[in-house]
């Protein structure tokens, strides 16, 4: 499981962590507007959306031990491009490449291996440990990245030159490229070969039959909608540092530290949610977590920026992180609660992710447009947070609908 945790977080550090922790400096170093950054991330999302269902079929046909290291090495190699001051066009191609390398050979294989590890009765725990462990690794990597970033910035950060900020951003790239390479070696050495993968692989006809069977399951589409809502809520983390800098007047280093320490809650939120999911059901836990995350975004709208009210920003951000990290920790545990056959896990993950992770397309574009429409002002952020609060309401309604559907199915089975 440790191998899956290391791989599961290292793979996404280059496309997302640098932007998440160092967004104000990143856009300045690469001369990007918020809209251009949003477009880059949307390109990633488009490619990833195409890759999700294809990756599901791939995960049901090829060994996880081969797929994961290949994906990690490809992603790490792509990160080296950030060291050479790439143009906007090159950055767009880079994010398109990452949309392929981090998803097609990787995502469904990771989820399939985690489900196998959890068995029939500990799915919540398995996915909670996966995401909680990923959160702990993300925190440790961010400690190194933020420390190097702060070391290369002048004491009076407002006087930092573009060259100093460029050197600081490049130091974070080295950290995350190294993480990808180390994770590739780790997974190759320690991820075991599942017994079912050493046998005969399924034929193309069987793979296509699995896809047809999965898309006919209403629970799959409801689970997709739940993940749309949960992932939209999660994507709000990418704007915390910019919000702290633009609206609350914090320095880039202080804003990075806000996200770093708040994100550490992921280790506890995901594992705790996993334990609760195994005790009370994944769907019940999801409803509570949607309410927590949605409330935090509404709180950010009404918190008045001032040094005396800094505790309000910290509280709202920490609460939001607890909510959406808990959501991430258990939403794939719904595969078991929805009675998806184990041999269709990879295919189901691909289909669910096809719709479920579309926020990777529209959230960066929406956020970038709002921030550029009202540059440096609170208005754009507030509209974004209202939208995310609404997404959490959609998540609650979708989860309640899934519970109703599964209840009817269980009643029919009991009657027969």
C-alpha distance (Angstrom), angle and dihedral (degrees) to the residues before:
residue distance angle dihedral
X1 . . .
X2 3.80 . .
X3 3.80 89.0 .
X4 3.80 90.8 54.2
X5 3.80 91.2 48.8
X6 3.81 92.9 51.5
X7 3.79 92.8 46.5
X8 3.81 93.8 42.5
X9 3.78 93.8 59.6
X10 3.81 103.5 30.8
X11 3.81 91.8 58.2
X12 3.82 93.5 63.0
X13 3.79 100.1 41.2
X14 3.80 96.9 90.9
X15 3.82 98.9 47.0
X16 3.81 95.5 41.3
X17 3.79 118.3 11.2
X18 3.79 98.3 64.7
X19 3.80 90.1 51.8
X20 3.80 92.8 42.2
X21 3.81 96.6 52.7
X22 3.79 102.3 26.7
X23 3.81 104.3 28.2
X24 3.87 97.5 136.3
X25 3.82 92.4 52.4
X26 3.82 93.6 38.7
X27 3.81 94.2 58.5
X28 3.80 90.5 46.2
X29 3.81 96.0 48.1
X30 3.79 94.0 48.5
X31 3.83 93.6 37.5
X32 3.80 94.0 -121.7
X33 3.77 132.3 154.8
X34 3.79 117.7 -138.9
X35 3.81 88.3 -108.3
X36 3.82 92.2 53.1
X37 3.80 90.4 49.4
X38 3.79 89.0 48.7
X39 3.81 90.5 50.9
X40 3.81 91.0 52.1
X41 3.79 91.7 52.4
X42 3.80 90.5 45.2
X43 3.82 89.5 55.1
X44 3.79 87.2 53.4
X45 3.79 88.3 50.8
X46 3.81 94.9 50.4
X47 3.80 92.9 51.6
X48 3.80 91.4 43.2
X49 3.81 91.3 50.8
X50 3.79 90.2 56.0
X51 3.81 90.8 44.9
X52 3.82 97.5 51.3
X53 3.84 99.1 74.6
X54 3.81 92.3 37.6
X55 3.79 89.4 50.6
X56 3.80 89.7 52.0
X57 3.78 91.4 59.2
X58 3.81 89.8 44.2
X59 3.81 91.4 53.4
X60 3.80 91.1 54.9
X61 3.81 91.6 52.0
X62 3.84 108.5 38.2
X63 3.84 135.6 48.2
X64 3.81 118.0 -90.2
X65 3.80 88.9 -139.7
X66 3.82 89.5 65.4
X67 3.80 99.4 37.9
X68 3.81 98.7 52.0
X69 3.85 100.2 51.1
X70 3.80 91.2 44.1
X71 3.79 91.1 54.1
X72 3.80 93.5 46.6
X73 3.81 94.5 50.7
X74 3.80 92.3 48.0
X75 3.81 91.5 50.2
X76 3.80 93.7 47.1
X77 3.79 91.7 49.6
X78 3.78 90.0 53.0
X79 3.79 90.5 53.7
X80 3.79 91.1 64.9
X81 3.82 87.8 72.5
X82 3.82 89.2 71.6
X83 3.81 89.3 66.4
X84 3.82 92.8 66.3
X85 3.83 102.5 58.7
X86 3.82 95.0 -107.7
X87 3.79 121.7 -153.7
X88 3.80 121.3 -113.7
X89 3.81 89.7 -101.3
X90 3.80 90.8 53.0
X91 3.81 90.5 47.5
X92 3.81 89.5 53.2
X93 3.81 90.6 53.0
X94 3.80 90.2 45.8
X95 3.80 92.7 54.9
X96 3.79 90.2 46.0
X97 3.81 88.4 53.4
X98 3.80 90.9 48.6
X99 3.80 89.6 50.7
X100 3.80 86.2 60.4
X101 3.81 100.4 38.2
X102 3.81 98.0 46.4
X103 3.81 96.3 45.3
X104 3.82 117.2 25.4
X105 3.82 99.1 58.1
X106 3.80 95.5 22.4
X107 3.79 125.7 36.3
X108 3.82 104.9 59.9
X109 3.81 89.7 39.3
X110 3.81 90.1 55.7
X111 3.82 93.5 48.8
X112 3.81 92.2 45.4
X113 3.82 92.2 51.8
X114 3.81 90.9 47.9
X115 3.79 92.9 50.9
X116 3.81 90.3 50.3
X117 3.80 90.4 50.6
X118 3.82 92.3 51.4
X119 3.81 96.8 53.4
X120 3.80 121.5 -160.2
X121 3.81 100.8 -50.7
X122 3.81 107.1 36.2
X123 3.79 105.0 51.2
X124 3.80 92.9 125.6
X125 3.79 90.7 51.0
X126 3.81 92.7 46.5
X127 3.78 95.4 52.2
X128 3.80 91.6 38.5
X129 3.81 91.1 54.5
X130 3.80 90.3 46.4
X131 3.80 94.9 53.3
X132 3.79 94.8 35.1
X133 3.78 90.8 51.0
X134 3.78 89.8 47.4
X135 3.79 88.2 52.6
X136 3.79 91.9 52.6
X137 3.81 91.5 49.2
X138 3.82 90.5 47.0
X139 3.80 89.0 53.4
X140 3.81 92.9 49.7
X141 3.80 91.9 48.4
X142 3.80 90.9 46.6
X143 3.82 89.9 52.9
X144 3.81 88.8 59.1
X145 3.80 94.5 41.2
X146 3.82 95.7 47.2
X147 3.82 91.5 44.2
X148 3.81 91.6 53.5
X149 3.80 91.1 43.4
X150 3.81 91.7 51.5
X151 3.82 91.8 44.4
X152 3.81 91.8 56.9
X153 3.81 94.6 45.7
X154 3.83 120.6 83.2
X155 3.81 119.1 -106.3
X156 3.81 89.3 -112.1
X157 3.78 94.2 55.2
X158 3.80 93.5 -170.9
X159 3.83 88.4 68.1
X160 3.82 94.5 54.8
X161 3.80 113.6 131.6
X162 3.79 123.8 -137.5
X163 3.82 89.1 -108.0
X164 3.81 91.0 55.1
X165 3.80 92.2 48.8
X166 3.80 90.4 47.3
X167 3.80 91.3 53.1
X168 3.80 90.0 47.9
X169 3.81 93.1 51.3
X170 3.81 91.3 47.1
X171 3.79 90.0 54.4
X172 3.81 89.1 59.8
X173 3.81 90.0 50.5
X174 3.82 90.3 57.1
X175 3.82 90.1 51.9
X176 3.79 93.9 52.3
X177 3.83 96.9 41.1
X178 3.79 87.9 52.5
X179 3.80 90.0 49.8
X180 3.82 91.2 54.6
X181 3.80 93.5 50.0
X182 3.81 93.1 46.0
X183 3.81 91.1 48.5
X184 3.82 91.1 50.4
X185 3.80 91.0 55.2
X186 3.80 91.4 44.4
X187 3.81 94.6 52.1
X188 3.81 93.4 45.4
X189 3.79 90.8 53.1
X190 3.79 101.4 39.9
X191 3.82 112.6 23.7
X192 3.83 105.5 100.0
X193 3.77 125.8 -137.6
X194 3.84 108.9 -107.0
X195 3.80 111.8 -126.8
X196 3.79 93.4 -122.2
X197 3.79 91.7 56.2
X198 3.78 94.1 57.4
X199 3.80 90.8 63.7
X200 3.74 130.9 69.7
X201 3.77 115.9 -44.4
X202 3.78 120.7 -123.5
X203 3.77 117.2 -98.4
X204 3.78 123.6 -115.2
X205 3.79 89.7 -106.7
X206 3.80 91.1 53.8
X207 3.79 90.9 47.2
X208 3.81 90.8 52.2
X209 3.81 90.4 47.7
X210 3.81 89.5 54.5
X211 3.79 91.1 52.5
X212 3.81 91.4 51.6
X213 3.80 91.7 47.7
X214 3.80 92.5 49.8
X215 3.82 96.7 48.0
X216 3.81 89.6 53.5
X217 3.81 91.8 60.7
X218 3.84 111.9 97.8
X219 3.80 90.1 -158.0
X220 3.80 89.6 62.6
X221 3.80 92.4 57.8
X222 3.80 93.0 46.0
X223 3.79 89.6 49.8
X224 3.80 88.1 51.3
X225 3.81 90.5 54.5
X226 3.80 90.9 48.2
X227 3.81 90.0 54.0
X228 3.82 91.0 47.5
X229 3.80 88.5 57.7
X230 3.81 94.9 41.8
X231 3.80 94.5 46.1
X232 3.80 91.6 47.3
X233 3.81 88.2 54.4
X234 3.79 90.3 48.4
X235 3.82 93.7 50.7
X236 3.79 88.3 65.0
X237 3.81 87.3 78.9
X238 3.80 89.0 73.0
X239 3.82 89.9 68.3
X240 3.81 101.4 46.2
X241 3.81 95.4 90.4
X242 3.81 92.9 47.1
X243 3.81 90.2 46.5
X244 3.80 91.6 51.3
X245 3.81 91.3 48.6
X246 3.82 99.9 42.0
X247 3.80 102.8 34.4
X248 3.80 104.3 24.8
X249 3.82 96.1 34.9
X250 3.81 96.6 -125.2
X251 3.82 122.4 156.6
X252 3.80 119.8 -106.9
X253 3.81 91.0 -106.5
X254 3.82 93.3 49.3
X255 3.80 90.3 47.5
X256 3.81 90.7 50.5
X257 3.81 90.1 49.9
X258 3.82 90.5 51.9
X259 3.79 91.1 58.2
X260 3.80 93.2 39.6
X261 3.80 95.4 55.8
X262 3.80 95.0 37.3
X263 3.79 90.6 51.3
X264 3.80 89.5 55.0
X265 3.82 86.4 74.3
X266 3.79 86.6 73.0
X267 3.80 91.0 79.0
X268 3.81 91.7 59.1
X269 3.80 99.7 32.1
X270 3.79 96.3 54.3
X271 3.81 96.1 44.8
X272 3.80 92.3 43.9
X273 3.80 90.9 49.3
X274 3.81 89.4 49.5
X275 3.80 91.8 54.1
X276 3.79 91.7 47.7
X277 3.81 91.4 46.4
X278 3.81 91.9 56.2
X279 3.81 89.6 48.9
X280 3.82 102.3 40.4
X281 3.87 104.0 14.6
X282 3.78 129.9 -90.7
X283 3.80 94.0 -101.9
X284 3.83 94.1 57.5
X285 3.79 90.9 50.2
X286 3.81 91.3 48.8
X287 3.81 92.0 55.3
X288 3.82 92.0 53.0
X289 3.81 92.2 46.2
X290 3.80 93.5 49.9
X291 3.82 88.6 53.6
X292 3.82 91.1 50.1
X293 3.82 94.9 48.4
X294 3.81 93.7 43.6
X295 3.79 92.3 50.5
X296 3.81 91.3 51.5
X297 3.80 92.7 55.2
X298 3.79 92.3 50.5
X299 3.82 88.5 49.4
X300 3.82 89.8 56.1
X301 3.79 89.4 57.4
X302 3.82 92.8 56.6
X303 3.83 100.9 36.5
X304 3.81 109.1 109.4
X305 3.84 111.9 -132.4
X306 3.80 112.7 -121.6
X307 3.78 138.2 119.2
X308 3.80 89.6 -107.2
X309 3.81 90.9 55.3
X310 3.80 96.9 48.1
X311 3.82 88.3 113.7
X312 3.81 88.0 64.6
X313 3.81 91.7 58.1
X314 3.80 91.6 46.4
X315 3.81 92.2 47.9
X316 3.80 94.9 47.6
X317 3.81 93.5 46.1
X318 3.82 93.1 46.4
X319 3.80 91.6 47.9
X320 3.79 91.7 49.2
X321 3.79 91.5 49.1
X322 3.80 91.2 50.5
X323 3.80 89.8 51.4
X324 3.76 101.9 46.7
X325 3.80 96.0 35.9
X326 3.80 88.3 54.1
X327 3.82 88.1 50.6
X328 3.80 90.5 52.6
X329 3.78 90.1 48.4
X330 3.80 95.7 60.8
X331 3.81 113.0 19.2
X332 3.80 92.9 95.2
X333 3.81 89.2 50.5
X334 3.81 83.8 74.5
X335 3.82 86.4 79.2
X336 3.79 88.8 76.1
X337 3.81 95.5 39.2
X338 3.82 88.3 51.4
X339 3.84 90.9 51.4
X340 3.82 95.2 -121.5
X341 3.85 106.7 174.1
X342 3.81 111.6 -106.3
X343 3.80 93.6 -127.8
X344 3.83 88.9 58.7
X345 3.81 95.2 51.9
X346 3.80 96.7 108.7
X347 3.79 92.8 45.7
X348 3.82 92.5 45.6
X349 3.80 91.7 49.7
X350 3.81 89.8 51.0
X351 3.80 93.6 50.5
X352 3.81 94.2 43.1
X353 3.80 91.1 48.0
X354 3.81 92.6 48.9
X355 3.80 89.8 72.5
X356 3.79 99.7 15.8
X357 3.78 97.0 64.7
X358 3.81 97.8 42.5
X359 3.84 87.3 112.2
X360 3.81 83.4 79.7
X361 3.80 84.5 70.8
X362 3.79 105.9 38.6
X363 3.81 103.2 28.6
X364 3.84 96.5 63.4
X365 3.81 91.0 46.2
X366 3.80 92.6 47.4
X367 3.80 93.5 45.5
X368 3.80 93.7 45.0
X369 3.81 92.7 49.0
X370 3.81 93.7 48.1
X371 3.80 93.4 48.4
X372 3.81 93.1 48.0
X373 3.82 91.8 44.0
X374 3.82 89.5 58.2
X375 3.83 103.0 22.3
X376 3.78 114.9 -161.5
X377 3.81 91.5 -3.8
X378 3.78 132.7 114.2
X379 3.82 94.4 -127.4
X380 3.80 96.6 80.0
X381 3.79 92.4 47.3
X382 3.80 92.4 47.2
X383 3.80 92.8 52.3
X384 3.81 88.8 48.8
X385 3.81 91.5 51.3
X386 3.82 92.2 48.6
X387 3.81 88.0 53.5
X388 3.80 91.7 50.2
X389 3.79 91.3 48.5
X390 3.82 88.1 53.5
X391 3.81 90.2 49.8
X392 3.80 88.7 57.4
X393 3.80 90.0 54.0
X394 3.81 88.8 52.9
X395 3.81 88.0 51.1
X396 3.80 92.0 53.8
X397 3.82 92.8 49.3
X398 3.83 92.0 46.7
X399 3.81 92.5 49.8
X400 3.81 91.9 49.0
X401 3.82 89.0 50.5
X402 3.81 91.1 50.7
X403 3.80 90.7 50.6
X404 3.82 89.7 51.6
X405 3.82 91.6 48.8
X406 3.81 94.1 48.7
X407 3.78 90.3 46.3
X408 3.80 90.5 56.0
X409 3.80 91.6 47.3
X410 3.80 92.0 49.9
X411 3.81 90.9 48.2
X412 3.81 91.2 52.6
X413 3.79 91.7 49.4
X414 3.81 91.0 48.9
X415 3.80 91.2 49.5
X416 3.79 92.7 50.9
